[in-house]
Amino acid sequence: MPTIQDVARDAGVSTATVSRVFSAPELVLEPTRQKVMESVARLGYQPNFAAKSLRTLRTEKILVTVPDISNPFFSQVIRGVEEAAHAAGYSVLLGDTRHEEEREEQYATMLRRKEADGLIFLGHRLPGALAAMVSTMGPRTPIVNGCEFRPDIGVSSAHIDNEQAAAEVMEHLYSLGHTHIGVVTGPLASPISSDRLTGVKAATARHGESDALQIVTGDFSIESGVRETLALLDEEVRPTAIFCFSDEMAMGALEAIRRRGLRCPQDVSLVGFDDIRFAQYLDPQLTTVSQPMDQIGHEVVRLLLDILSGRASGLQHVTLPHKLVVRASTGPVPV
């Protein structure tokens, strides 16, 4: 195998120059850099990145954990993470925790063993081992959260205003004349679910319709959307509109509406949350809250890189814009 010395000799430069071409190419003049890369290609040289990691104490890898990799929402956020990380010269390691604390702790150990330079977690729990790191290192801890805003855990984050977004959904339904509204939440241990429910209740209170609100708890999955919507539709007073806290649950809700021989939106209006790519291809097209999923991915990488480079002066909590996208699944209250 050719060595770095072989490349330096062939290119007529020092080994330090060859090393800089790989570690800091912006510091090497373009003609010299081109000459070195020609020698690399001619000799078939492969740089030893493992050795580089030992020298710099950097792996140039970012660990990303998601609570449910099958959820299309997380897929789009991860795409944004991958784009931003790749542009910065980092690789992405992906872990699916499946909402299991044991798996979360296993991935936390990878960060503690320095198998990655930093962690982006898209769930709401911070494993105990990492909570200890945050307690010791404070804002310098290379951990960032995406989507689930929890100021109490002490890490930087990027997210939308879930409370405001949910309130806007309710205002839209009230503007169409709906008063009996069913809500399918996600797990209430999740900050996004509790924040959205807070927004829902604030809107119902403003309209004096708190007693007409019907709330059931799902888990963000299609299956729970079917199950919980059937329960709502079988109530003595059937809601004329249903707000699901995820598009996946709304897809299940649409199936439940059909199973009961009802039509959407003629009999029951339906709203989701996230605006995953399937939302506009349902029949009817789904009214939903659009989250900037790619932008969330880009932003959490930026926040983490600021920490790793020492540019971060303290915690940053970035609130990104959302948008209520009105489509065909919502309509006026049935007469």
Rosetta silent file (secondary structure, phi, psi, omega in degrees, C-alpha in Angstrom):
SEQUENCE: MPTIQDVARDAGVSTATVSRVFSAPELVLEPTRQKVMESVARLGYQPNFAAKSLRTLRTEKILVTVPDISNPFFSQVIRGVEEAAHAAGYSVLLGDTRHEEEREEQYATMLRRKEADGLIFLGHRLPGALAAMVSTMGPRTPIVNGCEFRPDIGVSSAHIDNEQAAAEVMEHLYSLGHTHIGVVTGPLASPISSDRLTGVKAATARHGESDALQIVTGDFSIESGVRETLALLDEEVRPTAIFCFSDEMAMGALEAIRRRGLRCPQDVSLVGFDDIRFAQYLDPQLTTVSQPMDQIGHEVVRLLLDILSGRASGLQHVTLPHKLVVRASTGPVPV
SCORE:     score description
SCORE:     0.000 S_00000001
   1 L     0.000  131.795  177.902    0.000    0.000    0.000 S_00000001
   2 L   -64.570  149.257 -178.809    1.370    3.441   -0.894 S_00000001
   3 L  -109.114  173.194  177.435    2.163    5.699    2.061 S_00000001
   4 H   -65.120  -30.385  176.405    1.893    9.426    2.632 S_00000001
   5 H   -65.277  -38.731  177.884    5.672    9.585    2.140 S_00000001
   6 H   -63.091  -41.806  179.550    5.253    8.016   -1.321 S_00000001
   7 H   -65.097  -45.110 -179.936    2.684   10.643   -2.263 S_00000001
   8 H   -60.013  -43.107 -179.835    4.879   13.481   -0.965 S_00000001
   9 H   -64.278  -43.830 -177.331    7.864   12.169   -2.925 S_00000001
  10 H   -67.077  -36.743 -177.744    5.842   11.751   -6.129 S_00000001
  11 H   -87.299  -11.097 -179.939    4.284   15.218   -5.850 S_00000001
  12 L    72.826   34.349  178.802    7.517   16.904   -4.780 S_00000001
  13 L  -130.937  177.283  177.915    6.056   18.296   -1.557 S_00000001
  14 L   -82.554  161.212  176.326    6.387   17.618    2.172 S_00000001
  15 H   -64.677  -30.472  178.144    4.307   15.045    4.036 S_00000001
  16 H   -62.958  -38.486  178.859    2.844   17.951    6.033 S_00000001
  17 H   -65.769  -42.597  177.345    1.511   19.459    2.810 S_00000001
  18 H   -59.974  -43.912 -179.815   -0.109   16.158    1.815 S_00000001
  19 H   -61.297  -40.627 -179.571   -1.706   15.938    5.258 S_00000001
  20 H   -66.614  -31.305  178.448   -3.059   19.492    4.943 S_00000001
  21 H   -58.881  -33.666 -179.205   -4.642   18.673    1.582 S_00000001
  22 H   -90.822  -33.419 -174.217   -6.893   16.201    3.420 S_00000001
  23 H   -93.306  -32.778 -178.778   -7.365   17.967    6.747 S_00000001
  24 L  -148.866   67.360 -174.823   -7.479   21.650    5.709 S_00000001
  25 H   -58.203  -25.139 -179.439   -7.462   21.950    1.904 S_00000001
  26 H   -67.392  -15.296  179.300   -8.346   25.649    2.074 S_00000001
  27 H   -89.029   -4.154 -176.423   -4.830   26.283    3.450 S_00000001
  28 L  -110.615  133.865  179.186   -3.118   24.777    0.385 S_00000001
  29 L   -60.045  145.076 -175.091   -2.676   26.653   -2.894 S_00000001
  30 H   -56.137  -45.626  179.231   -4.800   25.273   -5.714 S_00000001
  31 H   -60.371  -40.090  179.516   -1.854   24.213   -8.005 S_00000001
  32 H   -68.050  -42.445  179.531   -0.209   22.367   -5.102 S_00000001
  33 H   -61.360  -42.292 -179.977   -3.464   20.762   -4.065 S_00000001
  34 H   -64.911  -39.800  179.559   -4.111   19.594   -7.627 S_00000001
  35 H   -63.942  -40.954  178.482   -0.588   18.168   -7.904 S_00000001
  36 H   -65.523  -44.121 -178.795   -1.025   16.211   -4.674 S_00000001
  37 H   -66.289  -31.376  174.908   -4.411   14.830   -5.708 S_00000001
  38 H   -65.454  -40.389  176.674   -2.954   13.708   -9.045 S_00000001
  39 H   -66.100  -39.728  177.702   -0.272   11.779   -7.149 S_00000001
  40 H   -58.868  -46.466 -179.196   -2.935   10.325   -4.854 S_00000001
  41 H   -67.202  -40.659 -177.731   -4.919    9.097   -7.856 S_00000001
  42 H   -65.480  -40.623 -176.087   -1.835    7.785   -9.667 S_00000001
  43 H   -89.347  -14.713 -177.108   -0.551    5.828   -6.665 S_00000001
  44 L    72.543   35.372 -177.335   -3.954    4.746   -5.326 S_00000001
  45 L   -74.517  137.763  175.428   -3.252    6.216   -1.893 S_00000001
  46 L  -118.214  114.229  179.978   -5.955    5.865    0.794 S_00000001
  47 L   -63.191  145.932 -179.920   -5.642    8.280    3.760 S_00000001
  48 L   -90.909   93.358 -177.347   -5.846    6.692    7.198 S_00000001
  49 H   -72.750  -25.261  176.473   -8.801    8.464    8.763 S_00000001
  50 H   -64.045  -43.306  178.020   -8.641    6.290   11.869 S_00000001
  51 H   -64.664  -37.965  178.230   -5.166    7.591   12.607 S_00000001
  52 H   -61.518  -39.722  179.608   -6.377   11.121   11.953 S_00000001
  53 H   -61.965  -38.675  178.929   -9.135   10.625   14.525 S_00000001
  54 H   -65.185  -36.526 -178.439   -6.581    9.596   17.115 S_00000001
  55 H   -73.145  -40.891 -172.719   -4.530   12.727   16.436 S_00000001
  56 H   -96.805  -11.149 -174.686   -7.416   15.193   16.410 S_00000001
  57 L    60.441   26.572  176.269   -9.751   13.433   18.881 S_00000001
  58 L  -123.424  138.514  177.634  -12.484   13.952   16.275 S_00000001
  59 L   -96.634  -17.987 -173.459  -14.409   11.208   14.451 S_00000001
  60 L    57.794   35.844  175.861  -16.178   13.573   12.030 S_00000001
  61 E  -127.478  143.605  175.847  -19.326   11.578   12.719 S_00000001
  62 E  -117.636  131.879  177.611  -22.664   12.745   14.129 S_00000001
  63 E   -95.606  129.507  178.432  -25.010   10.342   15.893 S_00000001
  64 E  -122.736  125.863  177.282  -28.733   10.873   15.283 S_00000001
  65 E  -114.027  139.415  178.913  -31.381    8.959   17.240 S_00000001
  66 E  -126.841  145.785 -179.549  -35.060    8.777   16.304 S_00000001
  67 L   -76.166  -20.250 -179.230  -37.928    7.257   18.298 S_00000001
  68 L  -158.343   98.897 -174.086  -39.535    5.659   15.227 S_00000001
  69 L   -69.617  -17.438 -179.714  -37.613    5.429   11.971 S_00000001
  70 L   -78.475  -11.836 -179.423  -40.722    4.221   10.097 S_00000001
  71 L   -75.118  120.323 -177.554  -42.425    7.590   10.661 S_00000001
  72 H   -58.850  -27.023  178.103  -42.195    9.622    7.408 S_00000001
  73 H   -60.032  -48.103 -178.852  -41.851   12.831    9.410 S_00000001
  74 H   -66.517  -33.444  178.819  -38.523   11.711   10.873 S_00000001
  75 H   -58.023  -41.997 -178.482  -37.323   10.505    7.467 S_00000001
  76 H   -71.701  -37.489  176.455  -37.592   14.033    6.101 S_00000001
  77 H   -63.154  -42.714 -179.815  -35.858   15.574    9.126 S_00000001
  78 H   -62.868  -36.502  176.795  -33.028   13.037    8.769 S_00000001
  79 H   -60.343  -42.238  177.044  -32.639   13.986    5.114 S_00000001
  80 H   -63.943  -40.125  176.677  -32.077   17.586    6.197 S_00000001
  81 H   -60.484  -47.181 -178.065  -29.566   16.426    8.819 S_00000001
  82 H   -61.182  -43.320 -179.908  -27.698   14.351    6.238 S_00000001
  83 H   -60.871  -48.876 -177.120  -27.522   17.234    3.744 S_00000001
  84 H   -68.458  -40.239 -179.802  -26.164   19.709    6.302 S_00000001
  85 H   -66.126  -43.527  179.910  -23.749   17.225    7.858 S_00000001
  86 H   -61.571  -41.868  179.570  -22.374   16.132    4.491 S_00000001
  87 H   -62.446  -27.962 -179.344  -21.808   19.738    3.455 S_00000001
  88 L   -93.461    3.796  178.066  -19.773   20.235    6.649 S_00000001
  89 L    85.681   18.689 -179.582  -17.682   17.096    6.090 S_00000001
  90 L  -109.125  147.328  170.308  -19.459   14.907    8.653 S_00000001
  91 E   -96.545  157.967 -177.204  -20.939   11.445    8.312 S_00000001
  92 E  -115.735  127.327  171.459  -24.206   10.511   10.034 S_00000001
  93 E  -102.033  131.098 -173.192  -24.769    7.461   12.232 S_00000001
  94 E  -114.804  132.502  177.708  -28.463    6.668   12.663 S_00000001
  95 E  -127.109  129.408  177.542  -30.099    4.900   15.603 S_00000001
  96 E   -99.297  109.145 -174.810  -33.749    3.846   15.896 S_00000001
  97 L   -84.436  -15.646  177.774  -34.611    3.769   19.609 S_00000001
  98 L    55.130   32.674  179.882  -38.206    2.512   19.087 S_00000001
  99 L    63.634   18.518 -177.116  -39.303    4.538   22.132 S_00000001
 100 L  -102.828  125.346 -178.451  -37.239    2.157   24.334 S_00000001
 101 H   -62.283  -35.656 -179.607  -35.157    3.651   27.150 S_00000001
 102 H   -62.324  -42.447  177.667  -32.647    0.777   27.009 S_00000001
 103 H   -65.648  -39.401  178.181  -31.869    1.510   23.355 S_00000001
 104 H   -60.064  -40.825  179.058  -31.557    5.216   24.144 S_00000001
 105 H   -66.909  -36.662  179.106  -28.973    4.401   26.829 S_00000001
 106 H   -62.686  -43.899  178.988  -27.036    2.173   24.400 S_00000001
 107 H   -70.308  -32.260  176.104  -26.706    4.998   21.898 S_00000001
 108 H   -61.205  -36.830  178.515  -25.810    7.393   24.699 S_00000001
 109 H   -62.368  -34.093  178.176  -22.872    5.111   25.496 S_00000001
 110 H   -60.579  -40.453  178.905  -21.585    5.562   21.937 S_00000001
 111 H   -68.899  -41.861  179.920  -21.274    9.296   22.537 S_00000001
 112 H   -64.452  -31.160  176.924  -19.611    8.791   25.908 S_00000001
 113 L   -82.969    3.250  179.113  -17.097    6.414   24.258 S_00000001
 114 L    60.960   37.051  172.998  -16.437    9.171   21.702 S_00000001
 115 L   -81.829   -8.118  174.029  -17.565    7.020   18.766 S_00000001
 116 L  -146.473  155.052 -178.250  -19.229   10.197   17.486 S_00000001
 117 L   -79.181  -25.820 -178.526  -18.458   13.881   17.993 S_00000001
 118 E  -161.314  168.084 -177.887  -22.003   14.839   18.911 S_00000001
 119 E  -126.469  133.831  168.158  -25.576   13.658   19.263 S_00000001
 120 E  -114.560  119.348  178.267  -28.819   14.916   17.755 S_00000001
 121 E  -115.804  136.075 -174.843  -31.846   13.265   19.343 S_00000001
 122 L  -105.078    8.954  174.646  -35.333   13.630   17.926 S_00000001
 123 L   -97.946 -166.097 -177.304  -37.211   12.121   20.878 S_00000001
 124 L  -110.683   -9.638 -178.561  -38.160   13.722   24.177 S_00000001
 125 L  -100.584  137.765  172.408  -36.058   11.744   26.675 S_00000001
 126 L  -104.659  115.532 -178.516  -32.426   12.476   27.475 S_00000001
 127 L   -53.838  150.395 -176.454  -30.751    9.281   28.766 S_00000001
 128 H   -55.725  -39.858 -179.466  -29.389    9.450   32.295 S_00000001
 129 H   -61.743  -36.096 -179.376  -25.779    9.071   31.175 S_00000001
 130 H   -81.010  -30.394  175.144  -26.132   12.124   28.936 S_00000001
 131 H   -60.544  -36.010  176.901  -28.021   14.123   31.548 S_00000001
 132 H   -65.784  -39.126  176.365  -24.917   13.745   33.711 S_00000001
 133 H   -61.102  -44.811 -179.046  -22.784   15.110   30.841 S_00000001
 134 H   -63.345  -38.960  179.448  -25.088   18.108   30.486 S_00000001
 135 H   -62.953  -34.454 -177.681  -24.933   18.732   34.232 S_00000001
 136 H   -84.259  -44.860 -171.828  -21.128   18.782   34.085 S_00000001
 137 H   -94.311  -19.881 -179.230  -20.457   20.499   30.753 S_00000001
 138 H    65.031 -141.697 -176.538  -23.475   22.791   30.466 S_00000001
 139 H   -62.945  -14.408  178.949  -23.998   24.482   27.067 S_00000001
 140 H   -79.645   -6.372  179.702  -20.706   23.019   25.810 S_00000001
 141 L   -64.878  127.622 -176.695  -22.227   19.516   25.779 S_00000001
 142 L   -80.098   61.557 -179.991  -22.337   18.323   22.128 S_00000001
 143 E  -134.676  132.225 -179.697  -26.002   17.340   22.291 S_00000001
 144 E  -134.646  143.895  177.164  -28.891   18.982   20.419 S_00000001
 145 E  -107.205  141.982  173.355  -32.600   18.197   20.318 S_00000001
 146 E  -118.071  135.040  172.112  -34.857   18.455   17.295 S_00000001
 147 L    85.529  -46.254 -172.758  -38.656   18.807   17.367 S_00000001
 148 L  -100.636   91.252 -175.644  -39.338   18.151   21.077 S_00000001
 149 L   -74.322  117.480  175.617  -38.692   21.428   22.913 S_00000001
 150 L  -136.573   96.760 -177.253  -37.897   20.867   26.613 S_00000001
 151 H   -63.397  -21.028 -175.322  -36.084   23.796   28.224 S_00000001
 152 H   -73.486  -17.521 -176.603  -35.620   21.834   31.450 S_00000001
 153 H   -89.094   -8.391  169.298  -33.097   19.349   29.992 S_00000001
 154 L    77.177   31.765  174.941  -30.519   22.029   29.212 S_00000001
 155 L  -127.769  155.579  177.763  -29.643   21.423   25.546 S_00000001
 156 E   -68.760  156.925 -174.901  -30.061   23.581   22.452 S_00000001
 157 E  -154.960  161.274  173.234  -32.985   22.772   20.168 S_00000001
 158 E  -132.878  133.840 -171.489  -34.852   23.559   16.955 S_00000001
 159 E  -166.414  175.815  171.895  -38.623   23.212   16.766 S_00000001
 160 E  -104.743  174.847  174.941  -41.879   24.941   15.841 S_00000001
 161 L   -86.760   90.907 -175.331  -44.404   26.592   18.161 S_00000001
 162 H   -65.756  -36.136  179.654  -46.643   23.539   18.629 S_00000001
 163 H   -63.282  -47.490 -179.411  -49.058   25.312   20.951 S_00000001
 164 H   -65.115  -40.629 -179.011  -49.709   28.124   18.485 S_00000001
 165 H   -62.031  -43.252  179.606  -49.999   25.706   15.547 S_00000001
 166 H   -65.884  -38.399  177.904  -52.653   23.615   17.304 S_00000001
 167 H   -62.448  -37.738  178.849  -54.598   26.724   18.259 S_00000001
 168 H   -65.344  -36.708  175.914  -54.623   27.777   14.587 S_00000001
 169 H   -60.557  -47.356 -179.255  -56.092   24.408   13.614 S_00000001
 170 H   -63.183  -40.620  178.068  -58.914   24.866   16.109 S_00000001
 171 H   -61.475  -37.699  177.579  -59.583   28.409   14.899 S_00000001
 172 H   -62.500  -44.841 -179.166  -59.858   27.051   11.346 S_00000001
 173 H   -67.684  -39.880  177.459  -62.414   24.442   12.443 S_00000001
 174 H   -64.363  -35.207  179.892  -64.399   26.980   14.467 S_00000001
 175 H   -65.642  -22.194  178.619  -64.452   29.300   11.433 S_00000001
 176 L   -90.542    0.248  176.767  -66.199   26.502    9.502 S_00000001
 177 L    97.002    2.341 -179.485  -68.888   26.254   12.178 S_00000001
 178 L   -75.974  136.605  173.732  -67.668   23.150   14.001 S_00000001
 179 L  -124.043  -36.588  176.552  -68.241   23.019   17.751 S_00000001
 180 L   -88.841   98.474 -173.470  -68.173   19.288   18.522 S_00000001
 181 E  -118.320  130.659  175.052  -64.518   18.544   17.787 S_00000001
 182 E   -97.538  143.078 -179.386  -62.641   15.329   18.514 S_00000001
 183 E  -126.343  127.280  174.768  -58.893   15.387   19.185 S_00000001
 184 E  -107.341  104.438 -177.611  -56.545   12.419   18.853 S_00000001
 185 E   -83.947  170.835  165.795  -53.376   13.334   20.760 S_00000001
 186 L   -90.271 -173.574  178.116  -50.025   11.626   20.807 S_00000001
 187 L   -57.512  129.918 -174.121  -48.526   10.248   24.044 S_00000001
 188 L   -74.989   -8.104  171.284  -48.913   12.995   26.636 S_00000001
 189 L   -71.524  -17.654 -179.757  -45.414   12.283   28.006 S_00000001
 190 L   -82.843  128.440  178.985  -44.215   13.887   24.781 S_00000001
 191 H   -57.357  -35.377 -178.694  -43.766   17.690   25.005 S_00000001
 192 H   -66.834  -35.488  177.693  -45.124   18.183   21.488 S_00000001
 193 H   -67.967  -45.965 -178.805  -48.348   16.410   22.444 S_00000001
 194 H   -66.340  -37.425  177.934  -48.789   18.351   25.665 S_00000001
 195 H   -65.865  -42.861  179.418  -47.997   21.648   23.921 S_00000001
 196 H   -64.919  -38.898  179.102  -50.475   20.939   21.133 S_00000001
 197 H   -66.593  -35.622  175.405  -53.138   19.980   23.636 S_00000001
 198 H   -60.290  -42.814  177.950  -52.503   23.231   25.509 S_00000001
 199 H   -64.074  -39.912  177.933  -53.118   25.121   22.264 S_00000001
 200 H   -60.955  -49.441 -176.180  -56.304   23.156   21.628 S_00000001
 201 H   -66.868  -34.214  177.848  -57.689   23.864   25.090 S_00000001
 202 H   -64.405  -40.604  179.780  -56.809   27.559   24.902 S_00000001
 203 H   -68.469  -41.506  179.833  -58.769   27.892   21.651 S_00000001
 204 H   -65.190  -35.728  178.153  -61.783   25.994   22.984 S_00000001
 205 H   -65.588  -40.674  179.305  -61.798   28.182   26.084 S_00000001
 206 H   -61.724  -34.010 -177.971  -61.773   31.342   23.969 S_00000001
 207 L   -94.215    0.726  179.420  -64.817   30.065   22.062 S_00000001
 208 L    67.300   30.204 -175.991  -66.601   28.757   25.161 S_00000001
 209 L  -116.998   22.823 -176.761  -66.667   25.235   23.757 S_00000001
 210 H   -58.911  -37.291 -177.347  -64.566   23.357   26.322 S_00000001
 211 H   -69.960  -21.214 -177.676  -67.449   21.060   27.273 S_00000001
 212 H   -89.864   -4.664 -177.500  -67.918   19.993   23.638 S_00000001
 213 L   -77.711  132.296  178.502  -64.288   18.894   23.207 S_00000001
 214 E  -117.424  118.197 -172.732  -63.743   15.124   22.966 S_00000001
 215 E  -118.187  130.213  172.160  -60.142   13.970   23.606 S_00000001
 216 E  -129.379  161.187 -174.619  -58.604   10.523   23.092 S_00000001
 217 E  -114.646  123.556  174.942  -54.930    9.497   23.232 S_00000001
 218 L  -109.253 -163.184 -179.705  -53.063    7.824   20.394 S_00000001
 219 L  -133.825   22.874 -179.985  -49.382    7.097   19.777 S_00000001
 220 L    78.245   -4.242 -176.589  -48.794    8.893   16.428 S_00000001
 221 L   -90.691  160.392  175.758  -49.261    5.640   14.454 S_00000001
 222 H   -59.125  -43.589 -176.572  -51.789    4.864   11.714 S_00000001
 223 H   -59.789  -42.484  179.172  -53.171    2.021   13.813 S_00000001
 224 H   -70.079  -28.279  175.715  -53.913    4.264   16.774 S_00000001
 225 H   -63.959  -42.152  176.134  -55.548    6.743   14.400 S_00000001
 226 H   -62.951  -51.946 -174.176  -57.980    4.043   13.267 S_00000001
 227 H   -60.703  -49.541 -175.077  -58.646    2.799   16.790 S_00000001
 228 H   -73.895  -31.053  177.426  -59.148    6.147   18.500 S_00000001
 229 H   -70.613  -38.720  174.864  -61.209    7.650   15.683 S_00000001
 230 H   -58.069  -40.699  178.663  -63.573    4.678   15.747 S_00000001
 231 H   -62.338  -41.513  178.732  -64.019    5.337   19.470 S_00000001
 232 H   -65.293  -43.239 -176.690  -64.854    8.993   18.764 S_00000001
 233 H   -70.108  -20.275  179.307  -67.303    8.133   15.982 S_00000001
 234 L   -90.926    0.420  176.810  -69.086    5.646   18.237 S_00000001
 235 L   -67.144  155.085 -179.897  -69.739    8.269   20.914 S_00000001
 236 L   -59.019  -41.880  173.398  -73.376    9.232   21.521 S_00000001
 237 L  -105.311  107.393 -175.765  -72.550   12.728   20.273 S_00000001
 238 L   -80.910  132.773  177.574  -70.379   12.248   17.224 S_00000001
 239 L   -66.152  147.428  176.442  -67.805   14.974   16.481 S_00000001
 240 L   -92.814   -8.146  176.902  -68.229   16.810   13.192 S_00000001
 241 E  -147.912  146.400 -179.964  -64.477   17.422   12.950 S_00000001
 242 E  -130.611  131.826  178.972  -61.418   15.490   14.128 S_00000001
 243 E  -113.940  114.858  177.819  -57.926   16.885   14.720 S_00000001
 244 E  -100.880  139.850 -176.264  -55.125   14.294   14.803 S_00000001
 245 L   -80.477    9.185  170.572  -51.726   15.241   16.201 S_00000001
 246 L  -155.330  153.655  177.652  -49.904   13.528   13.305 S_00000001
 247 H   -65.790  -34.146  177.778  -50.600   12.897    9.629 S_00000001
 248 H   -60.355  -45.505  178.017  -50.112    9.174   10.161 S_00000001
 249 H   -64.779  -33.956  178.223  -52.953    9.135   12.701 S_00000001
 250 H   -66.115  -34.894  175.658  -55.033   11.228   10.294 S_00000001
 251 H   -62.626  -41.933  175.878  -54.505    8.574    7.626 S_00000001
 252 H   -65.418  -37.639  178.930  -55.867    6.020   10.088 S_00000001
 253 H   -62.689  -38.727  179.066  -58.735    8.358   10.960 S_00000001
 254 H   -62.435  -39.051  176.637  -59.695    8.584    7.298 S_00000001
 255 H   -65.338  -41.196  179.186  -59.945    4.784    7.169 S_00000001
 256 H   -63.414  -39.800  178.285  -62.089    4.786   10.333 S_00000001
 257 H   -60.756  -41.733  179.486  -64.451    7.364    8.821 S_00000001
 258 H   -68.371  -37.892  179.567  -64.927    5.142    5.783 S_00000001
 259 H   -61.640  -30.281  179.310  -65.491    2.056    7.937 S_00000001
 260 L   -89.243    9.891  177.146  -68.406    3.801    9.573 S_00000001
 261 L    71.564   23.182 -179.524  -69.915    4.632    6.188 S_00000001
 262 L  -104.283  165.191 -179.878  -69.207    8.348    6.554 S_00000001
 263 L  -115.725  148.376  176.295  -67.683   10.833    4.132 S_00000001
 264 L  -117.491  122.641    8.820  -64.865   13.315    4.617 S_00000001
 265 L  -100.845    6.842 -173.241  -65.443   16.260    4.773 S_00000001
 266 L   -58.486  -39.202  179.750  -69.195   16.094    4.082 S_00000001
 267 L  -102.713  -38.816 -178.064  -69.880   14.236    7.368 S_00000001
 268 L  -139.636  120.954  173.059  -66.625   14.621    9.279 S_00000001
 269 E   -80.128  155.745 -174.483  -63.831   17.131    8.640 S_00000001
 270 E  -142.471  135.486  177.615  -60.286   15.979    9.329 S_00000001
 271 E  -130.697  139.200  175.087  -56.993   17.736   10.132 S_00000001
 272 L  -110.401 -162.018  179.597  -53.521   16.238   10.574 S_00000001
 273 L  -153.656  129.529  174.454  -50.156   17.574   11.645 S_00000001
 274 E   124.626  -41.823 -174.292  -46.697   17.577    9.948 S_00000001
 275 L    64.604   53.315  173.404  -47.539   17.716    6.206 S_00000001
 276 L   -66.074  164.840 -171.592  -45.655   14.536    5.298 S_00000001
 277 L   -62.658  -21.527 -179.663  -45.309   13.913    1.559 S_00000001
 278 L   -80.008  -16.531 -170.920  -48.350   11.594    1.481 S_00000001
 279 H   -59.230  -38.544 -176.360  -50.739   14.221    2.877 S_00000001
 280 H   -83.013   -3.889 -179.262  -51.460   15.875   -0.465 S_00000001
 281 H  -107.967    2.032  175.039  -52.039   12.537   -2.205 S_00000001
 282 L   -73.486  166.807  176.433  -54.786   11.223    0.092 S_00000001
 283 L  -125.044  104.121    3.067  -58.422   11.280   -1.015 S_00000001
 284 L   -78.618  162.411  176.283  -59.434   13.846    0.054 S_00000001
 285 L   -60.195  141.230 -167.882  -56.192   15.787    0.261 S_00000001
 286 L   -88.887  127.000  166.982  -55.379   16.392    3.920 S_00000001
 287 E   -71.973  133.099 -173.277  -55.586   19.723    5.707 S_00000001
 288 E  -160.496  168.177  172.914  -52.580   19.787    8.026 S_00000001
 289 E   -92.632  123.457 -179.289  -49.923   21.840    9.779 S_00000001
 290 E   -88.698  121.149  173.005  -46.776   21.979    7.676 S_00000001
 291 L   -97.967  142.728  178.711  -43.516   21.686    9.610 S_00000001
 292 L   -79.233   75.329 -170.073  -40.230   22.741    7.891 S_00000001
 293 H   -60.786  -47.255  177.207  -38.756   19.249    8.253 S_00000001
 294 H   -58.865  -43.421 -177.765  -35.679   19.795    6.084 S_00000001
 295 H   -65.145  -37.063  175.446  -35.013   23.097    7.829 S_00000001
 296 H   -59.780  -44.218  178.501  -35.252   21.459   11.258 S_00000001
 297 H   -60.886  -44.988  178.342  -32.592   18.982   10.112 S_00000001
 298 H   -62.491  -41.271 -173.167  -30.321   21.745    8.834 S_00000001
 299 H   -69.705  -40.208 -179.349  -30.788   23.816   11.976 S_00000001
 300 H   -67.222  -32.754  175.661  -29.950   21.075   14.489 S_00000001
 301 H   -66.799  -43.391  178.512  -26.728   20.346   12.596 S_00000001
 302 H   -59.295  -44.760  179.976  -25.824   24.048   12.646 S_00000001
 303 H   -60.993  -42.155 -179.433  -26.449   24.207   16.384 S_00000001
 304 H   -67.467  -41.984  179.802  -24.287   21.133   16.987 S_00000001
 305 H   -65.312  -33.556  175.646  -21.439   22.397   14.798 S_00000001
 306 H   -61.640  -39.181  178.249  -21.488   25.705   16.685 S_00000001
 307 H   -67.975  -46.137 -176.434  -20.934   23.731   19.897 S_00000001
 308 H   -65.328  -31.458 -178.530  -18.194   21.545   18.419 S_00000001
 309 H   -88.119   -6.815 -177.981  -16.332   24.547   17.017 S_00000001
 310 L    84.119    6.632 -178.976  -16.619   26.567   20.238 S_00000001
 311 L   -78.630  -23.305 -176.849  -18.745   29.267   18.578 S_00000001
 312 L   -72.797  126.020 -179.093  -21.786   28.653   20.795 S_00000001
 313 L   -95.195  -10.851 -179.566  -21.861   31.089   23.703 S_00000001
 314 L  -179.398 -172.627  179.656  -24.868   29.496   25.417 S_00000001
 315 L   -68.414  143.664  175.981  -28.041   27.537   24.818 S_00000001
 316 L  -125.940  128.212  175.714  -29.992   28.333   21.675 S_00000001
 317 E  -118.741  106.443 -172.951  -33.678   27.503   21.242 S_00000001
 318 E   -99.791  121.109  176.511  -34.677   28.153   17.637 S_00000001
 319 E   -99.907  117.126 -177.094  -38.383   28.391   16.787 S_00000001
 320 E   -96.249  157.893 -175.829  -38.974   27.787   13.081 S_00000001
 321 L   -75.155  145.018  172.715  -42.075   28.852   11.127 S_00000001
 322 L  -118.124  172.300  179.810  -45.049   26.541   10.588 S_00000001
 323 E  -150.645  132.190  172.815  -48.011   26.916    8.247 S_00000001
 324 E   -80.145  117.673 -179.013  -51.598   25.696    8.285 S_00000001
 325 E  -103.462  109.755 -177.349  -52.193   24.151    4.851 S_00000001
 326 L   -89.724  121.512  178.137  -55.911   24.016    4.100 S_00000001
 327 L  -125.307 -155.971 -168.845  -56.899   21.277    1.666 S_00000001
 328 L   -82.052   -6.142 -174.652  -60.031   19.302    0.827 S_00000001
 329 L   -83.010   -3.543  175.855  -60.427   17.296    4.054 S_00000001
 330 L  -120.163  140.834  179.305  -62.053   20.190    5.937 S_00000001
 331 L  -154.230 -179.087 -178.912  -65.370   21.810    5.122 S_00000001
 332 L   -60.558  154.051  178.377  -68.383   23.480    6.714 S_00000001
 333 L   -61.553  138.360  179.634  -70.191   21.765    9.566 S_00000001
 334 L   -62.408  141.614  177.853  -72.930   19.403    8.251 S_00000001
 335 L   -75.747    0.000    0.000  -76.437   20.823    8.431 S_00000001
